Amino acid sequence: MALRNRSILGLTLVGSMLLAGCDAMFQPVDRPADRPDTAQISAPPSAASAELASYFNRVQMGLLEQGLLRTDGGGPDTPFDADDLVRDFLRIAFYEEYADTGSQLVARQNASRMHRWEKPVTLSVEFGASISPADRTRKENIVRHYVQRLARVSGHPIRFVSDSSASNFHVLFANEDERRLLGPRLKQIMPNISRTALNTVINLPRSTYCLAFATDPQFDGTYDQAIAVIRSEHPDLLSTSCVHEELAQGMGLSNDSPLARPSIFNDDEEFGYLTTHDELLLKMLYDPRLKPGMDEAEARPIVEQIADELMVRLTCKGGRHGHS
């Protein structure tokens, strides 16, 4: 039982939308992380949300029974070399997984230019009313820890903030009912969000488990804002897997490749957590020798040099497997 279309990253999904107020069912959480909002009473899930939670539990169990959603980061069974890194980086960083038809995203890979953040990333989490205080704390801690890892690996300034108004990367956890009412909140975060992005979030099919989209307002390869939406019906491992993939894609690794291994950027769902291979892709993306807006041909010789250097360092450190 393989997942389909677990992740979507739509680039430059901006249009002419007016600023709207925040929906009452989904409020930003502006509070110190060590003081969870224990006064909040979680709303009971609808029948549709409860059915999805049961479905995703069955999906996770099926994947685990097949030995998928691995969390070991790879091992002797998943060797890779510098040529693999070059091939995977060029496919993942210089292609977009989806095309904007004007009203919806369709699965169609297109050549693009390299995208990444130049300004510091400030990331916050928000929760739908259905999510209990204990589950909020658990999910927030997972995101906090992973943000630290992304900052360490990429070398780019990225930090967790409790105040969503100070954030440029918003991670939203919502159940089926809350997600369908996210339009006003999305427009509040990103006033020029496109109708395509709104439709994609609100009408998310069951086969899409989480998604992220980022804006490049100057069309120069530089991200300005990003939003990730993760279904709260997911069991723990599937939820954390979505966090790992969406946040990494929101940093600029926007595509998937069936050849990438060991990697979360592969729709076969073999790996659930960011791998050593993926850490190297992030290091390559934020290497100062590469610049936002580069095309594949321009970047290739630089990418080849960086990949060779990274593999030498990895070999000298005594391994090519596992994750930090």
KASUL-V490000 format. One record per residue. N is the residue number from 0. RES is the residue in one small letter. OMEGA is omega in whole degrees, -180 to 180 (NA if undefined). D_FIRST is the distance of its C-alpha to the first C-alpha in Angstrom with 2 decimals. Layout:
# KASUL-V490000
((N:RES:OMEGA:D_FIRST) (N:RES:OMEGA:D_FIRST))
This chain:
# KASUL-V490000
((0:m:-177:0.00) (1:a:176:3.79) (2:l:175:6.71) (3:r:175:9.44) (4:n:-179:13.07) (5:r:-172:12.89) (6:s:173:16.50) (7:i:168:19.55) (8:l:177:22.95) (9:g:-178:25.70) (10:l:176:28.97) (11:t:179:32.40) (12:l:-178:31.16) (13:v:179:34.66) (14:g:-178:36.84) (15:s:179:39.79) (16:m:-179:38.78) (17:l:177:41.19) (18:l:-180:40.93) (19:a:-180:39.93) (20:g:-178:40.10) (21:c:178:37.38) (22:d:-175:35.63) (23:a:-178:36.65) (24:m:-174:33.16) (25:f:-176:32.10) (26:q:174:34.75) (27:p:179:34.86) (28:v:-180:35.40) (29:d:-175:38.61) (30:r:172:39.49) (31:p:-176:39.79) (32:a:-177:36.52) (33:d:176:38.39) (34:r:-179:39.43) (35:p:-177:36.38) (36:d:-176:37.16) (37:t:179:37.51) (38:a:-179:39.50) (39:q:176:36.54) (40:i:-177:35.25) (41:s:-179:31.58) (42:a:179:31.05) (43:p:-180:29.05) (44:p:174:25.73) (45:s:178:25.70) (46:a:-180:23.79) (47:a:179:21.42) (48:s:179:20.82) (49:a:179:20.47) (50:e:177:17.84) (51:l:179:15.83) (52:a:178:16.34) (53:s:179:15.04) (54:y:-177:11.88) (55:f:172:11.27) (56:n:178:12.21) (57:r:178:9.57) (58:v:-179:6.89) (59:q:179:9.00) (60:m:180:9.46) (61:g:179:6.02) (62:l:180:6.20) (63:l:178:9.77) (64:e:178:9.53) (65:q:-179:8.21) (66:g:-179:11.12) (67:l:-175:9.75) (68:l:180:11.63) (69:r:179:14.74) (70:t:-175:18.02) (71:d:177:20.47) (72:g:-178:21.10) (73:g:-178:20.95) (74:g:-180:23.18) (75:p:-180:24.96) (76:d:-178:21.81) (77:t:-180:21.54) (78:p:174:25.10) (79:f:-180:26.21) (80:d:-176:29.68) (81:a:179:31.74) (82:d:177:30.86) (83:d:180:27.14) (84:l:179:28.04) (85:v:-179:30.20) (86:r:-176:27.68) (87:d:-179:24.89) (88:f:-178:27.36) (89:l:-180:28.85) (90:r:-174:25.58) (91:i:-176:24.28) (92:a:-175:27.70) (93:f:175:29.34) (94:y:175:26.80) (95:e:-174:25.37) (96:e:-175:21.80) (97:y:177:22.92) (98:a:-180:26.15) (99:d:-180:28.23) (100:t:-177:29.38) (101:g:178:31.80) (102:s:179:29.82) (103:q:175:26.17) (104:l:176:24.02) (105:v:-179:22.39) (106:a:179:20.12) (107:r:-177:22.88) (108:q:-180:23.84) (109:n:174:27.56) (110:a:-179:29.96) (111:s:174:31.34) (112:r:-177:33.58) (113:m:178:32.87) (114:h:171:32.43) (115:r:176:33.03) (116:w:170:35.09) (117:e:177:38.78) (118:k:178:39.87) (119:p:178:38.67) (120:v:174:35.41) (121:t:-171:35.79) (122:l:179:32.58) (123:s:175:32.40) (124:v:176:29.95) (125:e:-173:30.30) (126:f:171:28.83) (127:g:-176:28.62) (128:a:-178:30.83) (129:s:-173:28.00) (130:i:-175:27.24) (131:s:177:29.35) (132:p:-179:31.83) (133:a:-180:30.15) (134:d:176:26.74) (135:r:-179:28.64) (136:t:-179:30.35) (137:r:-179:27.22) (138:k:-180:25.43) (139:e:179:28.71) (140:n:177:29.26) (141:i:-180:25.90) (142:v:179:26.85) (143:r:-178:30.38) (144:h:-178:29.45) (145:y:177:27.09) (146:v:177:29.84) (147:q:179:32.22) (148:r:179:29.98) (149:l:179:29.59) (150:a:-179:33.38) (151:r:-175:34.10) (152:v:-175:31.87) (153:s:-173:32.82) (154:g:180:36.44) (155:h:178:36.37) (156:p:176:37.74) (157:i:-178:34.94) (158:r:178:35.50) (159:f:175:34.33) (160:v:179:36.72) (161:s:-179:37.03) (162:d:-177:38.86) (163:s:179:36.57) (164:s:178:39.65) (165:a:-174:40.01) (166:s:170:36.46) (167:n:174:35.30) (168:f:-175:31.58) (169:h:177:30.30) (170:v:-174:27.04) (171:l:174:26.41) (172:f:-176:24.29) (173:a:175:24.16) (174:n:-174:22.51) (175:e:-176:21.89) (176:d:-180:25.59) (177:e:-179:27.01) (178:r:-180:25.01) (179:r:179:26.42) (180:l:-176:29.86) (181:l:-175:29.53) (182:g:-180:31.59) (183:p:-180:34.94) (184:r:179:33.70) (185:l:179:32.06) (186:k:176:35.35) (187:q:179:37.30) (188:i:-171:35.47) (189:m:-172:35.50) (190:p:-178:38.30) (191:n:180:37.66) (192:i:-177:33.93) (193:s:175:33.06) (194:r:178:32.12) (195:t:-179:28.99) (196:a:178:27.82) (197:l:180:28.80) (198:n:-178:27.04) (199:t:-180:23.81) (200:v:-173:23.91) (201:i:-177:25.23) (202:n:-176:22.99) (203:l:179:19.74) (204:p:-178:16.88) (205:r:-178:14.04) (206:s:176:11.72) (207:t:-168:14.12) (208:y:179:14.00) (209:c:-179:17.31) (210:l:175:19.95) (211:a:172:23.28) (212:f:-176:26.28) (213:a:-180:29.62) (214:t:176:33.03) (215:d:-169:35.39) (216:p:-179:38.51) (217:q:-178:40.82) (218:f:-179:38.44) (219:d:-180:39.39) (220:g:-176:36.05) (221:t:179:36.79) (222:y:179:34.58) (223:d:180:36.44) (224:q:175:33.93) (225:a:177:30.21) (226:i:171:28.00) (227:a:178:24.51) (228:v:-176:22.84) (229:i:180:20.21) (230:r:179:18.93) (231:s:177:20.55) (232:e:-177:18.02) (233:h:167:15.70) (234:p:-167:15.98) (235:d:-174:18.00) (236:l:179:15.72) (237:l:178:13.65) (238:s:180:17.11) (239:t:177:18.74) (240:s:177:16.18) (241:c:178:17.06) (242:v:-178:20.69) (243:h:-176:20.57) (244:e:-174:19.16) (245:e:-180:21.11) (246:l:177:24.37) (247:a:177:24.26) (248:q:178:23.58) (249:g:175:26.38) (250:m:176:28.63) (251:g:177:28.35) (252:l:-162:25.36) (253:s:-173:24.03) (254:n:171:21.89) (255:d:176:18.80) (256:s:179:19.06) (257:p:-179:16.72) (258:l:-176:19.56) (259:a:-179:19.88) (260:r:1:19.22) (261:p:-172:19.26) (262:s:170:18.49) (263:i:-180:16.73) (264:f:-176:17.86) (265:n:-174:15.05) (266:d:180:11.97) (267:d:176:9.95) (268:e:179:9.80) (269:e:-177:11.52) (270:f:179:14.26) (271:g:-178:14.60) (272:y:177:18.40) (273:l:-176:21.05) (274:t:174:22.02) (275:t:176:25.48) (276:h:-178:24.70) (277:d:175:23.92) (278:e:179:27.09) (279:l:176:29.05) (280:l:178:27.75) (281:l:177:29.05) (282:k:179:32.32) (283:m:-177:32.69) (284:l:-176:32.09) (285:y:172:34.83) (286:d:-176:37.24) (287:p:177:40.55) (288:r:174:41.09) (289:l:-177:38.41) (290:k:174:39.23) (291:p:180:37.32) (292:g:177:37.66) (293:m:171:37.78) (294:d:-173:36.24) (295:e:-177:34.38) (296:a:-180:37.49) (297:e:-174:39.63) (298:a:-170:37.24) (299:r:-178:36.17) (300:p:178:39.21) (301:i:179:38.99) (302:v:179:35.27) (303:e:179:36.05) (304:q:-179:38.82) (305:i:-180:36.79) (306:a:178:33.93) (307:d:-179:36.53) (308:e:-179:38.14) (309:l:-180:34.96) (310:m:176:33.96) (311:v:179:37.52) (312:r:-179:37.41) (313:l:179:34.09) (314:t:180:35.49) (315:c:178:38.71) (316:k:172:36.90) (317:g:177:35.54) (318:g:178:31.86) (319:r:-171:29.02) (320:h:178:26.18) (321:g:179:25.14) (322:h:-176:25.67) (323:s:NA:28.58))
